[in-house]
């Protein structure tokens, strides 16, 4: 995926941007059971083409247990593809469930 592209749903929008060091995925909306398939498919395809993927979560309003599961799945996929996966702009609202579940330890730069 070269350049900028947006993939909207009613609940989640993903905007990708290639930088010199990584592919950045700017997420807006909610990461929940309705949107995890889109997130996983988009990010996994980017992992195959890039050495580093950054999920910018600054505009994510809500993550449910399915969303947390999707982040774990993406982390595992990143290990299998030798791709670095980082979280950026994690809001206080999202830090709490990540800290409670101790998932922050798996994401570099979180």
HELIX and SHEET records of a PDB file:
HELIX    1   1 UNK A   36  UNK A   49  1                                  14    
HELIX    2   2 UNK A   65  UNK A   80  1                                  16    
HELIX    3   3 UNK A   92  UNK A  100  1                                   9    
HELIX    4   4 UNK A  104  UNK A  106  5                                   3    
SHEET    1   A 5 UNK A   5  UNK A   8  0                                        
SHEET    2   A 5 UNK A  12  UNK A  18 -1                                        
SHEET    3   A 5 UNK A  23  UNK A  31 -1                                        
SHEET    4   A 5 UNK A  52  UNK A  63  1                                        
SHEET    5   A 5 UNK A  84  UNK A  88  1                                        
END                                                                             
